[in-house]
Amino acid sequence: MTQAKCPVCGCEQFYVKDPDDEFEVYEFECREGDVCFDEAADSGQCPEIDESTEIFCNACAWHDRFEKIK
Ligand SMILES: [Zn+2]
């Protein structure tokens, strides 16, 4: 099982910002290339993540496109 890690700090938790509300964030992990949102998140509200979506590390200041961690 491969789990995506932050290239800077190795953290496996990331988040994306809600495109409609930058103060709303959704945490997720990336397992085997699949995005797994935090169970607390309402799946109906989770934003789509594609290769070019900007994602943020949960533990440090790294952020880049989703394709960089796949
Ligand atoms: Zn990091």
N, CA, C, O and the ligand as a Tripos MOL2 file, in Angstrom:
@<TRIPOS>MOLECULE
protein
  281   279    71     0     0
PROTEIN
NO_CHARGES

@<TRIPOS>ATOM
      1 N           0.8480   -1.1970    0.0000 N.3       1 MET1
      2 CA          0.0000    0.0000    0.0000 C.3       1 MET1
      3 C           0.8770    1.2390    0.0000 C.2       1 MET1
      4 O           1.7290    1.4210    0.8700 O.2       1 MET1
      5 N           0.6550    2.0600   -0.9660 N.am      2 THR2
      6 CA          1.4420    3.2840   -1.0360 C.3       2 THR2
      7 C           0.6170    4.4690   -0.5700 C.2       2 THR2
      8 O          -0.5240    4.6720   -0.9850 O.2       2 THR2
      9 N           1.2230    5.2240    0.2890 N.am      3 GLN3
     10 CA          0.5580    6.3950    0.8380 C.3       3 GLN3
     11 C           1.3640    7.6240    0.4400 C.2       3 GLN3
     12 O           2.5710    7.6960    0.6690 O.2       3 GLN3
     13 N           0.6770    8.5800   -0.1550 N.am      4 ALA4
     14 CA          1.3740    9.7980   -0.5850 C.3       4 ALA4
     15 C           1.8730   10.5670    0.6270 C.2       4 ALA4
     16 O           1.1960   10.6520    1.6510 O.2       4 ALA4
     17 N           3.0600   11.1210    0.4940 N.am      5 LYS5
     18 CA          3.6580   11.9010    1.5890 C.3       5 LYS5
     19 C           4.0420   13.2870    1.0970 C.2       5 LYS5
     20 O           4.3290   13.4990   -0.0810 O.2       5 LYS5
     21 N           4.0380   14.1990    2.0150 N.am      6 CYS6
     22 CA          4.5310   15.5380    1.7090 C.3       6 CYS6
     23 C           6.0170   15.4310    1.3520 C.2       6 CYS6
     24 O           6.7800   14.8130    2.0940 O.2       6 CYS6
     25 N           6.4390   16.0200    0.2310 N.am      7 PRO7
     26 CA          7.8480   15.9340   -0.1810 C.3       7 PRO7
     27 C           8.7900   16.6820    0.7480 C.2       7 PRO7
     28 O          10.0010   16.4660    0.6940 O.2       7 PRO7
     29 N           8.2760   17.5370    1.5800 N.am      8 VAL8
     30 CA          9.1200   18.3190    2.4860 C.3       8 VAL8
     31 C           9.2340   17.6580    3.8580 C.2       8 VAL8
     32 O          10.3410   17.4440    4.3530 O.2       8 VAL8
     33 N           8.0980   17.3340    4.4750 N.am      9 CYS9
     34 CA          8.1370   16.8570    5.8620 C.3       9 CYS9
     35 C           7.6960   15.4080    6.0230 C.2       9 CYS9
     36 O           7.8630   14.8380    7.1010 O.2       9 CYS9
     37 N           7.1380   14.7950    4.9820 N.am     10 GLY10
     38 CA          6.7390   13.3970    5.0790 C.3      10 GLY10
     39 C           5.3670   13.1730    5.6780 C.2      10 GLY10
     40 O           4.9530   12.0260    5.8490 O.2      10 GLY10
     41 N           4.6540   14.2290    5.9990 N.am     11 CYS11
     42 CA          3.3100   14.1050    6.5470 C.3      11 CYS11
     43 C           2.3880   13.4670    5.5100 C.2      11 CYS11
     44 O           2.5190   13.7250    4.3140 O.2      11 CYS11
     45 N           1.4530   12.6320    5.9730 N.am     12 GLU12
     46 CA          0.5350   11.9450    5.0560 C.3      12 GLU12
     47 C          -0.8520   12.5760    5.0300 C.2      12 GLU12
     48 O          -1.7660   12.0760    4.3750 O.2      12 GLU12
     49 N          -0.9890   13.6640    5.7440 N.am     13 GLN13
     50 CA         -2.2790   14.3580    5.7860 C.3      13 GLN13
     51 C          -2.1860   15.6470    4.9710 C.2      13 GLN13
     52 O          -1.2460   16.4290    5.1150 O.2      13 GLN13
     53 N          -3.1670   15.8420    4.1290 N.am     14 PHE14
     54 CA         -3.2180   17.0560    3.3150 C.3      14 PHE14
     55 C          -4.5950   17.6740    3.4250 C.2      14 PHE14
     56 O          -5.5150   17.0730    3.9790 O.2      14 PHE14
     57 N          -4.7310   18.8740    2.8970 N.am     15 TYR15
     58 CA         -6.0690   19.4390    2.8140 C.3      15 TYR15
     59 C          -6.1980   20.2990    1.5650 C.2      15 TYR15
     60 O          -5.2090   20.7650    0.9990 O.2      15 TYR15
     61 N          -7.4330   20.4920    1.1570 N.am     16 VAL16
     62 CA         -7.7340   21.4210    0.0660 C.3      16 VAL16
     63 C          -8.6760   22.4770    0.6230 C.2      16 VAL16
     64 O          -9.3940   22.2580    1.5990 O.2      16 VAL16
     65 N          -8.6440   23.6290   -0.0340 N.am     17 LYS17
     66 CA         -9.5570   24.6850    0.3620 C.3      17 LYS17
     67 C         -10.8330   24.5860   -0.4610 C.2      17 LYS17
     68 O         -10.8090   24.2170   -1.6360 O.2      17 LYS17
     69 N         -11.9280   24.9180    0.1690 N.am     18 ASP18
     70 CA        -13.2000   24.9590   -0.5360 C.3      18 ASP18
     71 C         -13.1310   26.0780   -1.5760 C.2      18 ASP18
     72 O         -12.8450   27.2240   -1.2310 O.2      18 ASP18
     73 N         -13.3900   25.7530   -2.8450 N.am     19 PRO19
     74 CA        -13.2990   26.7990   -3.8760 C.3      19 PRO19
     75 C         -14.2730   27.9600   -3.6500 C.2      19 PRO19
     76 O         -14.0680   29.0590   -4.1630 O.2      19 PRO19
     77 N         -15.3230   27.7070   -2.8850 N.am     20 ASP20
     78 CA        -16.3130   28.7570   -2.6420 C.3      20 ASP20
     79 C         -16.0810   29.5100   -1.3350 C.2      20 ASP20
     80 O         -16.6920   30.5500   -1.0920 O.2      20 ASP20
     81 N         -15.1900   28.9740   -0.4960 N.am     21 ASP21
     82 CA        -14.9560   29.5780    0.8110 C.3      21 ASP21
     83 C         -13.5540   29.2100    1.2670 C.2      21 ASP21
     84 O         -13.3320   28.0980    1.7470 O.2      21 ASP21
     85 N         -12.6020   30.1300    1.1250 N.am     22 GLU22
     86 CA        -11.2050   29.7870    1.3960 C.3      22 GLU22
     87 C         -10.9310   29.4770    2.8600 C.2      22 GLU22
     88 O          -9.8570   28.9730    3.1900 O.2      22 GLU22
     89 N         -11.8750   29.7660    3.7390 N.am     23 PHE23
     90 CA        -11.6650   29.4470    5.1510 C.3      23 PHE23
     91 C         -12.1560   28.0510    5.5000 C.2      23 PHE23
     92 O         -11.9270   27.5550    6.6030 O.2      23 PHE23
     93 N         -12.8310   27.4290    4.5500 N.am     24 GLU24
     94 CA        -13.3170   26.0580    4.7410 C.3      24 GLU24
     95 C         -12.3040   25.1070    4.1060 C.2      24 GLU24
     96 O         -11.9700   25.2480    2.9300 O.2      24 GLU24
     97 N         -11.8140   24.1380    4.8830 N.am     25 VAL25
     98 CA        -10.8380   23.1920    4.3340 C.3      25 VAL25
     99 C         -11.3160   21.7690    4.5360 C.2      25 VAL25
    100 O         -12.0840   21.4790    5.4540 O.2      25 VAL25
    101 N         -10.8520   20.8880    3.6690 N.am     26 TYR26
    102 CA        -11.2080   19.4660    3.7400 C.3      26 TYR26
    103 C          -9.9240   18.6600    3.8170 C.2      26 TYR26
    104 O          -9.0890   18.7190    2.9150 O.2      26 TYR26
    105 N          -9.7700   17.9080    4.8970 N.am     27 GLU27
    106 CA         -8.5630   17.1040    5.0680 C.3      27 GLU27
    107 C          -8.7160   15.7720    4.3610 C.2      27 GLU27
    108 O          -9.8080   15.2070    4.2930 O.2      27 GLU27
    109 N          -7.6180   15.2860    3.8420 N.am     28 PHE28
    110 CA         -7.6530   13.9800    3.1860 C.3      28 PHE28
    111 C          -6.2850   13.3260    3.2300 C.2      28 PHE28
    112 O          -5.2720   13.9680    3.5070 O.2      28 PHE28
    113 N          -6.2840   12.0070    2.9450 N.am     29 GLU29
    114 CA         -5.0540   11.2680    2.7080 C.3      29 GLU29
    115 C          -5.1320   10.7520    1.2750 C.2      29 GLU29
    116 O          -6.2110   10.6870    0.6860 O.2      29 GLU29
    117 N          -3.9970   10.3920    0.7300 N.am     30 CYS30
    118 CA         -3.9780    9.8420   -0.6240 C.3      30 CYS30
    119 C          -3.4030    8.4360   -0.5720 C.2      30 CYS30
    120 O          -2.2010    8.2520   -0.3820 O.2      30 CYS30
    121 N          -4.2790    7.4400   -0.7420 N.am     31 ARG31
    122 CA         -3.8380    6.0460   -0.7050 C.3      31 ARG31
    123 C          -3.9780    5.4220   -2.0890 C.2      31 ARG31
    124 O          -5.0470    5.4680   -2.6970 O.2      31 ARG31
    125 N          -2.9100    4.8510   -2.5670 N.am     32 GLU32
    126 CA         -2.9240    4.1930   -3.8860 C.3      32 GLU32
    127 C          -3.4320    5.1420   -4.9660 C.2      32 GLU32
    128 O          -4.0520    4.7110   -5.9380 O.2      32 GLU32
    129 N          -3.1720    6.4200   -4.7940 N.am     33 GLY33
    130 CA         -3.6160    7.3920   -5.7910 C.3      33 GLY33
    131 C          -5.0410    7.8480   -5.6170 C.2      33 GLY33
    132 O          -5.5140    8.7080   -6.3610 O.2      33 GLY33
    133 N          -5.7530    7.2720   -4.6230 N.am     34 ASP34
    134 CA         -7.1330    7.6820   -4.3950 C.3      34 ASP34
    135 C          -7.2170    8.6610   -3.2330 C.2      34 ASP34
    136 O          -6.5380    8.5010   -2.2180 O.2      34 ASP34
    137 N          -8.0400    9.6520   -3.3940 N.am     35 VAL35
    138 CA         -8.2370   10.6340   -2.3380 C.3      35 VAL35
    139 C          -9.2290   10.0940   -1.3130 C.2      35 VAL35
    140 O         -10.3470    9.7100   -1.6590 O.2      35 VAL35
    141 N          -8.8100   10.0660   -0.0480 N.am     36 CYS36
    142 CA         -9.6830    9.6030    1.0250 C.3      36 CYS36
    143 C          -9.9090   10.7650    1.9840 C.2      36 CYS36
    144 O          -9.0250   11.1180    2.7650 O.2      36 CYS36
    145 N         -11.0720   11.3420    1.9180 N.am     37 PHE37
    146 CA        -11.3670   12.4690    2.7930 C.3      37 PHE37
    147 C         -11.5650   12.0060    4.2250 C.2      37 PHE37
    148 O         -11.9530   10.8680    4.4900 O.2      37 PHE37
    149 N         -11.2880   12.9160    5.1300 N.am     38 ASP38
    150 CA        -11.5230   12.6870    6.5420 C.3      38 ASP38
    151 C         -12.9740   12.2380    6.7370 C.2      38 ASP38
    152 O         -13.8820   12.7610    6.0910 O.2      38 ASP38
    153 N         -13.1830   11.2780    7.6180 N.am     39 GLU39
    154 CA        -14.5270   10.7370    7.7970 C.3      39 GLU39
    155 C         -15.5210   11.7800    8.3080 C.2      39 GLU39
    156 O         -16.7320   11.6430    8.1350 O.2      39 GLU39
    157 N         -14.9920   12.8070    8.9280 N.am     40 ALA40
    158 CA        -15.8800   13.8420    9.4490 C.3      40 ALA40
    159 C         -16.4730   14.6950    8.3330 C.2      40 ALA40
    160 O         -17.4870   15.3690    8.5170 O.2      40 ALA40
    161 N         -15.8210   14.6530    7.1740 N.am     41 ALA41
    162 CA        -16.2870   15.4930    6.0730 C.3      41 ALA41
    163 C         -17.5610   14.9230    5.4700 C.2      41 ALA41
    164 O         -17.7250   13.7080    5.3560 O.2      41 ALA41
    165 N         -18.4340   15.7970    5.0980 N.am     42 ASP42
    166 CA        -19.6560   15.4000    4.4120 C.3      42 ASP42
    167 C         -19.2880   15.1050    2.9580 C.2      42 ASP42
    168 O         -18.8860   16.0070    2.2220 O.2      42 ASP42
    169 N         -19.4230   13.8580    2.5510 N.am     43 SER43
    170 CA        -18.9520   13.4710    1.2190 C.3      43 SER43
    171 C         -19.6450   14.2600    0.1110 C.2      43 SER43
    172 O         -19.0780   14.4520   -0.9640 O.2      43 SER43
    173 N         -20.8530   14.7090    0.3680 N.am     44 GLY44
    174 CA        -21.5630   15.4680   -0.6430 C.3      44 GLY44
    175 C         -20.9910   16.8600   -0.8520 C.2      44 GLY44
    176 O         -21.2650   17.5130   -1.8590 O.2      44 GLY44
    177 N         -20.1920   17.3050    0.1140 N.am     45 GLN45
    178 CA        -19.6580   18.6630    0.0260 C.3      45 GLN45
    179 C         -18.1820   18.6990   -0.3400 C.2      45 GLN45
    180 O         -17.6360   19.7730   -0.5910 O.2      45 GLN45
    181 N         -17.5370   17.5550   -0.3730 N.am     46 CYS46
    182 CA        -16.1110   17.5450   -0.6580 C.3      46 CYS46
    183 C         -15.8570   18.0010   -2.0970 C.2      46 CYS46
    184 O         -16.5280   17.5500   -3.0260 O.2      46 CYS46
    185 N         -14.8970   18.8850   -2.2700 N.am     47 PRO47
    186 CA        -14.5930   19.3620   -3.6160 C.3      47 PRO47
    187 C         -13.9140   18.2850   -4.4560 C.2      47 PRO47
    188 O         -13.2620   17.3860   -3.9250 O.2      47 PRO47
    189 N         -14.0700   18.3870   -5.7420 N.am     48 GLU48
    190 CA        -13.3700   17.4950   -6.6600 C.3      48 GLU48
    191 C         -11.8760   17.8120   -6.6100 C.2      48 GLU48
    192 O         -11.4800   18.9760   -6.5610 O.2      48 GLU48
    193 N         -11.0560   16.7610   -6.6230 N.am     49 ILE49
    194 CA         -9.6140   16.9680   -6.6840 C.3      49 ILE49
    195 C          -9.1020   16.3360   -7.9670 C.2      49 ILE49
    196 O          -9.2920   15.1430   -8.1990 O.2      49 ILE49
    197 N          -8.4560   17.1350   -8.7940 N.am     50 ASP50
    198 CA         -7.8300   16.5660   -9.9800 C.3      50 ASP50
    199 C          -6.3450   16.9090   -9.9810 C.2      50 ASP50
    200 O          -5.8320   17.4910   -9.0250 O.2      50 ASP50
    201 N          -5.6700   16.5500  -11.0450 N.am     51 GLU51
    202 CA         -4.2040   16.6790  -11.1030 C.3      51 GLU51
    203 C          -3.7190   18.0940  -10.7680 C.2      51 GLU51
    204 O          -2.6630   18.2660  -10.1590 O.2      51 GLU51
    205 N          -4.4830   19.0800  -11.1620 N.am     52 SER52
    206 CA         -4.0160   20.4550  -11.0350 C.3      52 SER52
    207 C          -4.5880   21.1870   -9.8250 C.2      52 SER52
    208 O          -4.3410   22.3790   -9.6410 O.2      52 SER52
    209 N          -5.3600   20.4640   -8.9930 N.am     53 THR53
    210 CA         -5.8970   21.0920   -7.7830 C.3      53 THR53
    211 C          -4.7630   21.4300   -6.8210 C.2      53 THR53
    212 O          -3.8650   20.6160   -6.6060 O.2      53 THR53
    213 N          -4.8020   22.6200   -6.2490 N.am     54 GLU54
    214 CA         -3.7660   22.9900   -5.2870 C.3      54 GLU54
    215 C          -4.0880   22.3570   -3.9390 C.2      54 GLU54
    216 O          -5.1780   22.5290   -3.3950 O.2      54 GLU54
    217 N          -3.1140   21.6220   -3.4150 N.am     55 ILE55
    218 CA         -3.3020   20.9650   -2.1150 C.3      55 ILE55
    219 C          -2.2540   21.4900   -1.1360 C.2      55 ILE55
    220 O          -1.2080   22.0010   -1.5350 O.2      55 ILE55
    221 N          -2.5580   21.3520    0.1380 N.am     56 PHE56
    222 CA         -1.7140   21.9050    1.1920 C.3      56 PHE56
    223 C          -1.3470   20.8070    2.1770 C.2      56 PHE56
    224 O          -2.1790   19.9680    2.5220 O.2      56 PHE56
    225 N          -0.0970   20.8150    2.6280 N.am     57 CYS57
    226 CA          0.3270   19.8840    3.6660 C.3      57 CYS57
    227 C          -0.3030   20.3120    4.9900 C.2      57 CYS57
    228 O          -0.4120   21.5010    5.2890 O.2      57 CYS57
    229 N          -0.7150   19.3100    5.7800 N.am     58 ASN58
    230 CA         -1.3500   19.5890    7.0570 C.3      58 ASN58
    231 C          -0.3390   19.9620    8.1390 C.2      58 ASN58
    232 O          -0.7150   20.4880    9.1870 O.2      58 ASN58
    233 N           0.9390   19.6930    7.8870 N.am     59 ALA59
    234 CA          1.9280   19.8700    8.9430 C.3      59 ALA59
    235 C           2.9710   20.9470    8.6710 C.2      59 ALA59
    236 O           3.6310   21.4150    9.5990 O.2      59 ALA59
    237 N           3.1280   21.3420    7.4170 N.am     60 CYS60
    238 CA          4.1170   22.3720    7.1140 C.3      60 CYS60
    239 C           3.5490   23.2970    6.0500 C.2      60 CYS60
    240 O           2.3630   23.2300    5.7280 O.2      60 CYS60
    241 N           4.3920   24.1520    5.5120 N.am     61 ALA61
    242 CA          3.9050   25.1970    4.6040 C.3      61 ALA61
    243 C           3.8710   24.7520    3.1420 C.2      61 ALA61
    244 O           3.5520   25.5450    2.2570 O.2      61 ALA61
    245 N           4.2030   23.4760    2.8880 N.am     62 TRP62
    246 CA          4.2270   23.0150    1.4960 C.3      62 TRP62
    247 C           2.8400   23.0430    0.8670 C.2      62 TRP62
    248 O           1.8450   22.6730    1.4910 O.2      62 TRP62
    249 N           2.8020   23.4840   -0.3680 N.am     63 HIS63
    250 CA          1.5840   23.3320   -1.1620 C.3      63 HIS63
    251 C           1.9600   23.3070   -2.6290 C.2      63 HIS63
    252 O           2.9020   23.9770   -3.0550 O.2      63 HIS63
    253 N           1.2210   22.5340   -3.3910 N.am     64 ASP64
    254 CA          1.5130   22.3930   -4.8180 C.3      64 ASP64
    255 C           0.3440   21.6650   -5.4510 C.2      64 ASP64
    256 O          -0.6530   21.3780   -4.7890 O.2      64 ASP64
    257 N           0.4690   21.3670   -6.7420 N.am     65 ARG65
    258 CA         -0.6140   20.6420   -7.4080 C.3      65 ARG65
    259 C          -0.6630   19.1870   -6.9440 C.2      65 ARG65
    260 O           0.3510   18.6010   -6.5660 O.2      65 ARG65
    261 N          -1.8570   18.6280   -6.9830 N.am     66 PHE66
    262 CA         -2.0700   17.2560   -6.5130 C.3      66 PHE66
    263 C          -1.1540   16.2610   -7.2160 C.2      66 PHE66
    264 O          -0.6830   15.3090   -6.5940 O.2      66 PHE66
    265 N          -0.8980   16.4720   -8.5080 N.am     67 GLU67
    266 CA         -0.0860   15.5260   -9.2740 C.3      67 GLU67
    267 C           1.3170   15.3660   -8.6950 C.2      67 GLU67
    268 O           1.9830   14.3650   -8.9590 O.2      67 GLU67
    269 N           1.7780   16.3510   -7.9010 N.am     68 LYS68
    270 CA          3.1550   16.2790   -7.3780 C.3      68 LYS68
    271 C           3.3250   15.1940   -6.3180 C.2      68 LYS68
    272 O           4.4480   14.7530   -6.0790 O.2      68 LYS68
    273 N           2.2690   14.7620   -5.6920 N.am     69 ILE69
    274 CA          2.4280   13.7290   -4.6540 C.3      69 ILE69
    275 C           1.9950   12.3580   -5.1340 C.2      69 ILE69
    276 O           2.1570   11.3740   -4.4110 O.2      69 ILE69
    277 N           1.4500   12.2700   -6.3340 N.am     70 LYS70
    278 CA          0.9580   10.9740   -6.7980 C.3      70 LYS70
    279 C           2.1030   10.0600   -7.2330 C.2      70 LYS70
    280 O           1.8640    8.9270   -7.6510 O.2      70 LYS70
    281 ZN          4.7110   18.9180    4.8670 Zn       71 ZN71
@<TRIPOS>BOND
     1     1     2 1
     2     2     3 1
     3     3     4 2
     4     3     5 am
     5     5     6 1
     6     6     7 1
     7     7     8 2
     8     7     9 am
     9     9    10 1
    10    10    11 1
    11    11    12 2
    12    11    13 am
    13    13    14 1
    14    14    15 1
    15    15    16 2
    16    15    17 am
    17    17    18 1
    18    18    19 1
    19    19    20 2
    20    19    21 am
    21    21    22 1
    22    22    23 1
    23    23    24 2
    24    23    25 am
    25    25    26 1
    26    26    27 1
    27    27    28 2
    28    27    29 am
    29    29    30 1
    30    30    31 1
    31    31    32 2
    32    31    33 am
    33    33    34 1
    34    34    35 1
    35    35    36 2
    36    35    37 am
    37    37    38 1
    38    38    39 1
    39    39    40 2
    40    39    41 am
    41    41    42 1
    42    42    43 1
    43    43    44 2
    44    43    45 am
    45    45    46 1
    46    46    47 1
    47    47    48 2
    48    47    49 am
    49    49    50 1
    50    50    51 1
    51    51    52 2
    52    51    53 am
    53    53    54 1
    54    54    55 1
    55    55    56 2
    56    55    57 am
    57    57    58 1
    58    58    59 1
    59    59    60 2
    60    59    61 am
    61    61    62 1
    62    62    63 1
    63    63    64 2
    64    63    65 am
    65    65    66 1
    66    66    67 1
    67    67    68 2
    68    67    69 am
    69    69    70 1
    70    70    71 1
    71    71    72 2
    72    71    73 am
    73    73    74 1
    74    74    75 1
    75    75    76 2
    76    75    77 am
    77    77    78 1
    78    78    79 1
    79    79    80 2
    80    79    81 am
    81    81    82 1
    82    82    83 1
    83    83    84 2
    84    83    85 am
    85    85    86 1
    86    86    87 1
    87    87    88 2
    88    87    89 am
    89    89    90 1
    90    90    91 1
    91    91    92 2
    92    91    93 am
    93    93    94 1
    94    94    95 1
    95    95    96 2
    96    95    97 am
    97    97    98 1
    98    98    99 1
    99    99   100 2
   100    99   101 am
   101   101   102 1
   102   102   103 1
   103   103   104 2
   104   103   105 am
   105   105   106 1
   106   106   107 1
   107   107   108 2
   108   107   109 am
   109   109   110 1
   110   110   111 1
   111   111   112 2
   112   111   113 am
   113   113   114 1
   114   114   115 1
   115   115   116 2
   116   115   117 am
   117   117   118 1
   118   118   119 1
   119   119   120 2
   120   119   121 am
   121   121   122 1
   122   122   123 1
   123   123   124 2
   124   123   125 am
   125   125   126 1
   126   126   127 1
   127   127   128 2
   128   127   129 am
   129   129   130 1
   130   130   131 1
   131   131   132 2
   132   131   133 am
   133   133   134 1
   134   134   135 1
   135   135   136 2
   136   135   137 am
   137   137   138 1
   138   138   139 1
   139   139   140 2
   140   139   141 am
   141   141   142 1
   142   142   143 1
   143   143   144 2
   144   143   145 am
   145   145   146 1
   146   146   147 1
   147   147   148 2
   148   147   149 am
   149   149   150 1
   150   150   151 1
   151   151   152 2
   152   151   153 am
   153   153   154 1
   154   154   155 1
   155   155   156 2
   156   155   157 am
   157   157   158 1
   158   158   159 1
   159   159   160 2
   160   159   161 am
   161   161   162 1
   162   162   163 1
   163   163   164 2
   164   163   165 am
   165   165   166 1
   166   166   167 1
   167   167   168 2
   168   167   169 am
   169   169   170 1
   170   170   171 1
   171   171   172 2
   172   171   173 am
   173   173   174 1
   174   174   175 1
   175   175   176 2
   176   175   177 am
   177   177   178 1
   178   178   179 1
   179   179   180 2
   180   179   181 am
   181   181   182 1
   182   182   183 1
   183   183   184 2
   184   183   185 am
   185   185   186 1
   186   186   187 1
   187   187   188 2
   188   187   189 am
   189   189   190 1
   190   190   191 1
   191   191   192 2
   192   191   193 am
   193   193   194 1
   194   194   195 1
   195   195   196 2
   196   195   197 am
   197   197   198 1
   198   198   199 1
   199   199   200 2
   200   199   201 am
   201   201   202 1
   202   202   203 1
   203   203   204 2
   204   203   205 am
   205   205   206 1
   206   206   207 1
   207   207   208 2
   208   207   209 am
   209   209   210 1
   210   210   211 1
   211   211   212 2
   212   211   213 am
   213   213   214 1
   214   214   215 1
   215   215   216 2
   216   215   217 am
   217   217   218 1
   218   218   219 1
   219   219   220 2
   220   219   221 am
   221   221   222 1
   222   222   223 1
   223   223   224 2
   224   223   225 am
   225   225   226 1
   226   226   227 1
   227   227   228 2
   228   227   229 am
   229   229   230 1
   230   230   231 1
   231   231   232 2
   232   231   233 am
   233   233   234 1
   234   234   235 1
   235   235   236 2
   236   235   237 am
   237   237   238 1
   238   238   239 1
   239   239   240 2
   240   239   241 am
   241   241   242 1
   242   242   243 1
   243   243   244 2
   244   243   245 am
   245   245   246 1
   246   246   247 1
   247   247   248 2
   248   247   249 am
   249   249   250 1
   250   250   251 1
   251   251   252 2
   252   251   253 am
   253   253   254 1
   254   254   255 1
   255   255   256 2
   256   255   257 am
   257   257   258 1
   258   258   259 1
   259   259   260 2
   260   259   261 am
   261   261   262 1
   262   262   263 1
   263   263   264 2
   264   263   265 am
   265   265   266 1
   266   266   267 1
   267   267   268 2
   268   267   269 am
   269   269   270 1
   270   270   271 1
   271   271   272 2
   272   271   273 am
   273   273   274 1
   274   274   275 1
   275   275   276 2
   276   275   277 am
   277   277   278 1
   278   278   279 1
   279   279   280 2
@<TRIPOS>SUBSTRUCTURE
     1 MET1         2 RESIDUE 1 A MET
     2 THR2         6 RESIDUE 1 A THR
     3 GLN3        10 RESIDUE 1 A GLN
     4 ALA4        14 RESIDUE 1 A ALA
     5 LYS5        18 RESIDUE 1 A LYS
     6 CYS6        22 RESIDUE 1 A CYS
     7 PRO7        26 RESIDUE 1 A PRO
     8 VAL8        30 RESIDUE 1 A VAL
     9 CYS9        34 RESIDUE 1 A CYS
    10 GLY10       38 RESIDUE 1 A GLY
    11 CYS11       42 RESIDUE 1 A CYS
    12 GLU12       46 RESIDUE 1 A GLU
    13 GLN13       50 RESIDUE 1 A GLN
    14 PHE14       54 RESIDUE 1 A PHE
    15 TYR15       58 RESIDUE 1 A TYR
    16 VAL16       62 RESIDUE 1 A VAL
    17 LYS17       66 RESIDUE 1 A LYS
    18 ASP18       70 RESIDUE 1 A ASP
    19 PRO19       74 RESIDUE 1 A PRO
    20 ASP20       78 RESIDUE 1 A ASP
    21 ASP21       82 RESIDUE 1 A ASP
    22 GLU22       86 RESIDUE 1 A GLU
    23 PHE23       90 RESIDUE 1 A PHE
    24 GLU24       94 RESIDUE 1 A GLU
    25 VAL25       98 RESIDUE 1 A VAL
    26 TYR26      102 RESIDUE 1 A TYR
    27 GLU27      106 RESIDUE 1 A GLU
    28 PHE28      110 RESIDUE 1 A PHE
    29 GLU29      114 RESIDUE 1 A GLU
    30 CYS30      118 RESIDUE 1 A CYS
    31 ARG31      122 RESIDUE 1 A ARG
    32 GLU32      126 RESIDUE 1 A GLU
    33 GLY33      130 RESIDUE 1 A GLY
    34 ASP34      134 RESIDUE 1 A ASP
    35 VAL35      138 RESIDUE 1 A VAL
    36 CYS36      142 RESIDUE 1 A CYS
    37 PHE37      146 RESIDUE 1 A PHE
    38 ASP38      150 RESIDUE 1 A ASP
    39 GLU39      154 RESIDUE 1 A GLU
    40 ALA40      158 RESIDUE 1 A ALA
    41 ALA41      162 RESIDUE 1 A ALA
    42 ASP42      166 RESIDUE 1 A ASP
    43 SER43      170 RESIDUE 1 A SER
    44 GLY44      174 RESIDUE 1 A GLY
    45 GLN45      178 RESIDUE 1 A GLN
    46 CYS46      182 RESIDUE 1 A CYS
    47 PRO47      186 RESIDUE 1 A PRO
    48 GLU48      190 RESIDUE 1 A GLU
    49 ILE49      194 RESIDUE 1 A ILE
    50 ASP50      198 RESIDUE 1 A ASP
    51 GLU51      202 RESIDUE 1 A GLU
    52 SER52      206 RESIDUE 1 A SER
    53 THR53      210 RESIDUE 1 A THR
    54 GLU54      214 RESIDUE 1 A GLU
    55 ILE55      218 RESIDUE 1 A ILE
    56 PHE56      222 RESIDUE 1 A PHE
    57 CYS57      226 RESIDUE 1 A CYS
    58 ASN58      230 RESIDUE 1 A ASN
    59 ALA59      234 RESIDUE 1 A ALA
    60 CYS60      238 RESIDUE 1 A CYS
    61 ALA61      242 RESIDUE 1 A ALA
    62 TRP62      246 RESIDUE 1 A TRP
    63 HIS63      250 RESIDUE 1 A HIS
    64 ASP64      254 RESIDUE 1 A ASP
    65 ARG65      258 RESIDUE 1 A ARG
    66 PHE66      262 RESIDUE 1 A PHE
    67 GLU67      266 RESIDUE 1 A GLU
    68 LYS68      270 RESIDUE 1 A LYS
    69 ILE69      274 RESIDUE 1 A ILE
    70 LYS70      278 RESIDUE 1 A LYS
    71 ZN71       281 GROUP 0 **** ****
